[in-house]
Amino acid sequence: MSKELYKAKRRRSSVREHMRMQQKAAGASGCSKVETLLMTLEAASNNLEIVLPFIPEELREKLASTEFSTLCDEKFRALDVEDRELTSNDLIPVIVELSRAQKDSISTEQCRKFADMFDSNQDGLINIAEFTQMVQFVTVSGWLESQEGKDMIQKAELADRSFQDLIKMIEADKERLWSIIPFLPEWLVNHLTSKEFEEACHEQFDGLDVDGSGSLEPVELIPIIQAICQTEDHGVAITEERCQRFTSLFDTDGNGVIKRDEFIEF
């Protein structure tokens, strides 16, 4: 074999090898893009609860609009070519659009992970309601990735820390209360033990007891929690879990609700 022919074959071999390496790199990049998408959506899911109260009103209106619902329906019908609910593989065009990955680089496992995020009834399929929730969630996730969204996450996290600090402060103050009662000013003791104070508490209790059950469910304490947590700069997301935690601070008999005498103590 001549030296020139050997060099030519080597060049051709190197070019082919280089092309193979490029294909592998493209495939790896595609996988990375999809994994990044999945991680972004997971992060958005973790932040969603504390951020929801801060989402701009125009975005809320868009997500609840008839036009948005119609758009979701049209996209669902376009994907549902067999006129049934969507499988995870049916969502590949959506994943490609969101991640900008190559279609061939998306694995079955990645499709399943993506679908599982929105498969509320866990039947392995995505129905029109779940698909609409998916598009809503992805839209909010996109907003959270914007600078405005990132700033809002920081604001929401600050509000969340404020709530946690409030709970810790109340817990500590309750423990100290009995030791400081002897040192309270006489006027304050007279006020807290007066008939007028008790009647004011009863009136506020009745205003919160919307179902007239004679006890306050955790969700009925939302106005109180909001008033305590609200500051000039930010509010806080009042979730059911937080209502229950707040209730437990004053639920002395442990039945999950606040009775009239417990409310007065509070």
C-alpha positions in Angstrom: 0.0 0.0 0.0 1.4 3.3 -1.0 2.1 6.0 1.7 -0.4 8.4 0.0 -3.2 5.7 -0.1 -2.6 4.9 3.5 -2.9 8.5 4.5 -6.1 8.9 2.5 -7.7 5.9 4.1 -6.6 7.2 7.5 -8.2 10.6 6.7 -11.4 9.0 5.7 -11.4 6.8 8.8 -10.7 9.8 11.0 -13.5 11.8 9.4 -16.0 8.9 9.9 -14.8 8.5 13.5 -15.2 12.2 14.0 -18.7 12.1 12.6 -19.6 9.2 14.9 -18.3 11.2 17.9 -20.4 14.1 16.8 -23.5 11.9 16.7 -22.8 10.5 20.2 -22.2 14.1 21.5 -25.5 15.2 19.9 -27.3 12.3 21.5 -25.7 13.1 24.9 -26.6 16.7 24.6 -30.2 15.8 23.8 -30.4 13.6 26.9 -28.9 16.5 28.9 -31.5 18.9 27.6 -34.4 16.6 28.5 -32.9 15.9 32.0 -32.5 19.7 32.4 -36.2 20.1 31.5 -37.3 17.5 34.0 -35.2 19.1 36.7 -36.5 22.5 35.9 -40.1 21.2 36.2 -39.3 19.5 39.4 -37.8 22.6 40.9 -40.9 24.6 39.7 -43.1 22.0 41.4 -41.2 22.4 44.7 -41.5 26.2 44.5 -45.1 26.3 43.3 -46.9 26.2 46.6 -45.0 29.2 48.1 -45.1 31.2 44.8 -48.8 30.8 43.8 -50.0 33.9 45.8 -47.4 36.0 44.0 -48.2 35.0 40.4 -49.2 38.1 38.4 -52.9 38.6 37.9 -52.6 38.8 34.1 -50.9 35.3 34.1 -53.7 33.9 36.3 -56.3 35.3 34.0 -54.6 33.9 31.0 -54.4 30.4 32.5 -58.1 30.5 33.4 -59.3 32.0 30.1 -61.5 30.3 27.5 -58.9 31.0 24.8 -56.2 29.1 26.8 -58.6 26.2 27.4 -59.4 26.0 23.7 -55.7 26.1 22.8 -55.0 23.2 25.1 -57.9 21.2 23.6 -56.6 21.8 20.1 -53.1 20.7 21.1 -54.5 17.6 22.8 -56.6 16.6 19.8 -53.5 17.1 17.5 -51.5 14.6 19.7 -54.4 12.2 20.2 -54.3 10.8 16.7 -55.8 7.5 17.7 -58.7 9.2 19.5 -57.8 8.0 23.0 -56.0 9.4 25.9 -52.3 10.1 25.5 -49.5 7.7 26.3 -46.1 8.9 27.5 -44.7 8.4 24.0 -47.5 10.6 22.5 -45.9 13.4 24.5 -42.6 13.3 22.7 -43.5 16.3 20.5 -44.2 18.3 23.6 -40.9 17.3 25.2 -39.0 18.2 22.0 -40.7 21.6 21.9 -39.9 22.3 25.5 -36.4 20.9 25.7 -35.2 21.6 22.1 -33.7 18.1 22.1 -33.6 15.8 19.1 -36.5 13.4 19.0 -34.3 10.3 18.7 -32.4 11.3 21.8 -35.4 11.1 24.1 -35.7 7.8 25.9 -38.8 5.9 26.9 -37.8 6.4 30.6 -37.7 10.2 30.1 -41.1 10.2 28.5 -42.5 8.2 31.4 -41.0 10.5 34.0 -42.5 13.5 32.2 -45.9 11.9 31.9 -45.8 10.8 35.6 -45.5 14.4 36.7 -49.0 15.1 35.3 -50.8 11.7 35.5 -53.0 12.7 38.5 -55.1 9.5 38.6 -52.0 7.4 37.9 -53.6 5.3 35.2 -50.6 5.6 32.9 -52.4 8.0 30.5 -52.9 11.7 30.1 -56.5 12.9 29.7 -57.6 16.3 28.5 -57.9 17.7 32.1 -54.4 16.5 33.0 -53.1 17.8 29.7 -54.5 21.2 30.4 -53.0 21.2 33.9 -49.7 20.2 32.3 -49.8 23.2 29.9 -50.7 25.5 32.8 -47.9 24.2 34.9 -45.3 24.4 32.1 -46.5 28.0 31.4 -46.0 28.9 35.1 -42.6 27.1 35.1 -41.5 29.2 32.2 -42.5 32.4 34.1 -40.6 31.2 37.1 -37.5 30.9 34.9 -37.8 34.6 33.9 -36.1 37.3 36.0 -39.4 38.4 37.3 -40.2 34.8 38.4 -36.8 34.3 40.0 -37.2 37.6 41.9 -40.7 36.4 43.0 -39.3 33.1 44.2 -36.9 35.0 46.5 -39.7 37.1 47.8 -41.9 34.0 48.4 -39.0 32.2 50.2 -38.6 35.2 52.4 -42.3 35.1 53.3 -42.0 31.4 54.0 -39.1 31.9 56.4 -41.1 34.6 58.1 -43.9 32.2 58.7 -41.5 29.5 60.1 -39.9 32.1 62.3 -43.4 33.2 63.5 -44.3 29.6 64.5 -41.0 29.2 66.4 -41.5 32.5 68.2 -45.1 31.6 69.3 -43.9 28.2 70.5 -41.1 29.8 72.5 -43.4 32.5 73.8 -46.0 30.0 75.0 -43.3 28.2 77.0 -42.2 31.5 78.6 -45.7 32.9 79.2 -46.3 31.4 82.7 -43.0 32.6 84.0 -43.7 36.3 83.0 -47.3 36.5 84.1 -46.4 37.7 87.6 -44.4 40.6 86.0 -47.1 41.8 83.6 -48.4 45.4 84.2 -51.6 45.5 86.2 -53.5 47.3 83.5 -52.7 44.6 81.0 -53.8 41.8 83.4 -57.0 43.7 84.0 -57.6 44.1 80.3 -57.0 40.4 79.4 -59.3 39.2 82.2 -62.0 41.7 81.6 -65.6 40.9 80.5 -65.1 43.3 77.6 -62.0 41.4 76.3 -63.9 38.1 76.5 -66.9 39.5 74.7 -64.6 40.9 71.9 -63.1 37.4 71.6 -66.5 35.8 71.3 -67.5 38.2 68.6 -64.4 37.6 66.6 -64.8 33.8 67.1 -68.4 34.0 65.8 -67.2 36.0 62.8 -64.7 33.3 61.9 -67.0 30.3 62.6 -68.7 30.5 59.2 -70.4 27.1 59.4 -71.7 27.8 62.9 -70.2 24.5 64.3 -69.0 26.1 67.5 -65.4 25.3 66.7 -62.9 26.7 64.2 -61.5 24.4 61.6 -57.9 25.1 60.5 -59.0 26.8 57.3 -61.3 29.1 59.2 -58.2 30.6 60.8 -56.9 31.8 57.5 -57.9 35.5 58.1 -56.1 35.4 61.4 -53.0 33.9 60.0 -53.0 36.3 57.1 -53.3 39.3 59.4 -50.4 38.1 61.5 -48.1 37.2 58.6 -48.9 40.1 56.4 -46.2 42.8 56.1 -45.9 45.9 54.0 -43.5 44.1 51.6 -45.0 40.6 51.3 -47.6 38.2 52.3 -47.4 34.4 52.7 -49.0 31.4 51.1 -51.5 30.0 53.5 -51.7 26.3 52.8 -53.8 23.7 54.6 -50.7 22.3 56.2 -49.8 25.7 57.6 -53.3 26.2 58.9 -53.1 22.8 60.7 -49.7 23.7 62.1 -50.9 27.0 63.4 -54.0 25.4 64.9 -51.9 22.8 66.8 -50.2 25.6 68.7 -53.5 26.4 70.6 -55.4 23.1 70.2 -54.9 22.1 73.8 -57.2 19.0 73.7 -55.7 17.8 70.4 -58.9 17.4 68.5 -57.7 19.3 65.4 -60.0 22.4 65.9 -60.0 25.5 68.1 -62.9 25.7 70.5 -64.2 29.0 72.0 -62.1 28.8 75.2 -59.0 27.9 73.3 -59.6 30.9 71.0 -59.7 33.2 74.0 -56.5 31.7 75.3 -55.0 32.3 71.8 
